[in-house]
Amino acid sequence: MNKNLMFVSAAAIILGLSAVVVRANMPPEKEKNLAVGEEVFFDPYTGLPCQEADVWSQSNHAGECYRWYVVKDNGDSYDLLLDHNLGARVPWLSYEDFISAGGEPDEYGASGNNRYGPLTALKELQKTTGSFKNVETLTADDNVSRSAAGDVDYTVDYAGYKARLISAAELAALADNKPTEEGNAWQASSGSYIHALPQWLYINLGQPDISQPEVHVAYYTDTAHILEPDTVWVACLGSNLGKAPVTSMSRRGQELLGIRPVIRIKKDKL
């Protein structure tokens, strides 16, 4: 056999083995480990990542590439909060849903009653997120118990949902001036607000505009106020975790608040 050919063949084998060794020693593809507050661009209707250049904005409603923010790292998945409200402006709990849940007509009042939880807001959540793709479907393990005024407890049933509402406690934990008391004792505060939420938690909110129903002044949490039966916790314009009535009607009888979904998605889908 030609010595030159033998040399070339041997060199090829050595180079091939070297390439295998190099590949074996290369670190695995870097996982997407994102900090709380970092952006993710994801189209929930196709279930695919997308580009920032195509992202939805107040001035560009054409696309369904949405900007999301990390609110929780679950290890193999993230909980992501949308950067804008989705769907119609609705009450947290409407009079009709209050009555259907067992409430008495004279208990609802002009500003509503928080006794049964965000039943109406959940309907809008299901309507606007039920077709989402490549997000985790929530189970009974994701249900949460909350307290309302008058030592009343309610359960927020997320089983079968593709998204959830953020809680007031989650927002409070993300505030720049975090409550000094443990747990949700901040609910008993005499003040109306916990100030200084990071900007990404209240962007794309605006002043009331009857002619533009897509403009919302705040978004609901799933958390009732434990001292005031007609009040719930919301994230509102001006960097506040604030309080709002169960039903927040404008002078023209239109709702002003809406929902901002939180989805759970596996990291390998991003």
C-alpha positions in Angstrom: 0.0 0.0 0.0 1.2 3.5 -0.8 3.0 4.9 2.2 1.6 8.4 1.5 -1.9 6.9 1.4 -1.4 5.1 4.7 -0.3 8.4 6.2 -3.3 10.3 5.0 -5.7 7.6 6.2 -4.1 7.5 9.6 -4.2 11.3 9.8 -7.9 11.2 8.9 -8.6 8.7 11.6 -6.7 10.7 14.2 -8.5 13.9 13.2 -11.9 12.0 13.3 -11.1 10.7 16.8 -10.1 14.2 17.9 -13.3 15.6 16.7 -15.3 13.0 18.7 -13.2 13.8 21.8 -13.8 17.5 21.3 -17.6 17.0 20.9 -17.6 14.8 23.9 -15.9 17.4 26.0 -18.0 20.3 24.8 -20.5 21.5 27.4 -24.2 20.8 26.7 -26.3 23.4 25.0 -26.8 26.2 27.5 -30.2 26.1 29.2 -32.3 29.2 29.2 -31.9 30.3 32.8 -33.6 33.6 33.0 -33.9 35.9 36.0 -37.2 37.2 37.3 -38.2 40.2 35.2 -36.3 39.1 32.1 -38.2 39.2 28.7 -39.3 36.3 26.7 -40.9 36.6 23.2 -43.4 33.8 22.5 -46.5 33.5 20.3 -49.0 31.5 22.4 -51.3 30.8 19.4 -48.6 29.0 17.4 -46.7 27.8 20.5 -43.4 29.0 19.1 -40.8 31.6 20.1 -40.8 34.8 18.1 -38.8 37.9 17.4 -38.9 41.2 19.3 -39.3 43.0 16.0 -42.7 41.4 15.6 -43.9 42.0 19.1 -47.4 43.3 20.0 -47.4 46.9 21.2 -50.0 49.6 21.9 -49.3 51.1 18.5 -49.0 47.7 16.7 -51.8 45.2 17.3 -51.2 43.3 14.1 -49.2 40.4 15.4 -49.5 37.8 18.1 -45.9 37.7 19.1 -46.2 38.7 22.7 -43.7 39.9 25.2 -43.7 38.1 28.5 -41.8 38.5 31.8 -40.4 35.8 34.1 -42.2 35.9 37.4 -41.1 32.4 38.7 -38.4 29.8 37.8 -39.8 26.3 38.5 -36.7 24.4 37.5 -37.7 23.0 34.2 -40.3 25.6 33.4 -41.1 29.3 33.9 -44.2 31.2 34.9 -44.5 34.1 32.5 -46.6 37.3 32.9 -47.9 38.9 29.7 -46.9 42.5 29.2 -50.5 43.7 28.5 -54.0 42.9 29.4 -55.8 40.4 27.3 -59.5 40.4 26.3 -62.3 42.6 27.5 -62.6 44.9 30.5 -64.7 42.9 33.0 -65.6 43.0 36.7 -63.7 40.7 39.1 -67.0 39.2 40.1 -70.2 40.3 38.3 -73.6 40.6 40.0 -74.9 37.7 37.9 -72.0 35.4 38.8 -72.3 36.4 42.5 -76.0 35.4 42.5 -75.2 32.2 40.6 -72.6 31.3 43.3 -75.3 31.6 46.0 -75.1 35.3 47.0 -78.1 37.3 48.0 -79.1 40.3 45.8 -78.9 42.8 48.7 -75.3 41.6 49.6 -73.7 42.7 46.3 -73.8 46.4 46.8 -72.8 49.2 44.4 -69.1 48.2 44.3 -69.6 44.4 44.4 -68.7 41.7 46.8 -65.5 39.6 46.9 -66.9 36.6 48.7 -66.7 34.0 45.9 -63.5 35.0 44.2 -62.7 36.2 40.7 -65.4 34.1 38.9 -66.0 36.6 36.1 -62.3 37.4 35.6 -61.7 33.6 35.3 -64.3 33.3 32.6 -62.4 36.0 30.6 -59.1 34.3 31.3 -60.5 31.0 30.0 -62.0 32.7 26.9 -58.8 34.5 25.9 -56.2 31.8 26.8 -58.0 28.5 26.1 -56.5 28.1 22.7 -52.9 28.7 23.8 -50.4 26.1 22.5 -47.2 24.6 24.0 -48.0 25.9 27.5 -48.7 23.7 30.5 -52.3 22.9 31.4 -52.9 23.6 35.0 -54.2 21.0 37.4 -56.0 20.9 40.7 -52.5 21.1 42.3 -52.5 24.7 41.0 -55.7 25.7 42.8 -55.3 28.3 45.5 -57.2 29.2 48.6 -57.7 32.8 49.4 -59.5 34.7 52.2 -62.1 37.4 51.7 -63.6 39.9 54.1 -65.7 38.5 57.0 -63.5 35.4 57.5 -64.8 33.9 54.3 -62.5 31.6 52.2 -62.8 30.9 48.5 -60.9 28.6 46.2 -59.6 29.7 42.8 -60.0 26.7 40.6 -57.4 26.7 37.8 -57.7 23.0 36.8 -57.8 22.7 33.0 -56.8 26.3 32.5 -53.9 27.3 30.2 -53.1 30.4 32.4 -53.7 31.9 35.8 -54.0 35.2 37.5 -51.0 36.6 39.5 -51.5 36.9 43.2 -51.2 40.0 45.3 -48.6 38.3 47.4 -46.4 37.7 44.3 -46.6 41.3 43.3 -45.9 42.5 46.9 -42.8 40.2 46.9 -41.6 41.9 43.7 -42.1 45.4 45.0 -39.0 47.6 45.4 -40.2 48.5 48.9 -41.2 45.1 50.1 -43.6 44.8 53.0 -41.8 44.3 56.3 -44.4 41.9 57.7 -44.4 38.2 56.8 -47.0 36.4 54.8 -49.9 38.5 53.6 -50.2 40.6 56.7 -49.7 43.6 54.5 -53.3 43.2 53.6 -54.3 44.7 56.9 -52.4 47.9 56.2 -54.4 51.0 56.5 -52.7 52.4 53.4 -54.3 52.0 50.0 -51.1 51.0 48.1 -47.8 49.2 48.2 -45.8 51.4 46.0 -42.8 51.0 43.7 -43.5 47.9 41.6 -40.9 47.5 38.8 -42.1 49.1 35.6 -42.4 45.8 33.8 -45.3 44.9 36.1 -47.5 47.9 35.1 -46.6 48.7 31.5 -49.3 49.1 28.8 -51.8 50.5 31.3 -53.5 53.8 30.6 -56.0 56.4 31.7 -59.7 55.6 31.3 -60.7 56.0 27.7 -64.2 55.0 26.8 -63.5 55.2 23.0 -60.7 52.7 23.3 -61.9 49.6 25.2 -58.6 47.9 24.8 -57.0 50.5 27.2 -57.2 49.2 30.8 -56.4 51.1 33.9 -55.2 48.1 35.9 -55.3 44.3 36.0 -56.7 42.0 38.6 -54.9 39.7 41.0 -56.7 36.6 42.2 -56.7 38.1 45.7 -59.6 39.7 47.6 -59.0 42.3 50.3 -59.5 40.7 53.7 -61.0 43.7 55.4 -63.1 45.3 52.7 -65.8 43.1 51.1 -66.1 45.2 48.0 -62.4 45.5 47.3 -59.7 43.4 45.5 -56.0 43.9 44.9 -54.8 45.1 41.5 -51.7 46.3 39.7 -52.4 49.8 38.4 -50.8 52.6 36.5 -48.3 54.5 38.5 -46.3 51.6 39.9 -48.8 50.6 42.6 -50.1 47.4 44.0 -53.4 49.0 44.8 -57.0 48.4 45.8 -60.0 48.6 43.4 -63.7 47.8 43.7 -64.9 44.3 42.7 -66.7 46.1 39.9 -65.1 49.3 38.6 -67.6 51.1 36.5 -66.9 54.3 34.5 -69.4 57.1 34.4 -70.8 55.5 31.3 -71.3 52.2 32.9 -68.3 50.5 31.3 -65.8 48.4 33.2 -62.2 49.7 33.4 -60.1 46.7 34.5 -59.2 43.4 33.0 -56.9 40.4 33.2 -53.3 39.8 32.5 -52.5 36.1 32.2 -49.6 34.1 33.7 -48.6 31.0 31.7 -46.4 28.1 32.6 -44.1 26.9 29.8 -41.2 24.4 29.7 -37.8 25.9 29.1 -37.2 23.7 26.1 -40.2 25.4 24.4 -38.6 28.8 24.4 
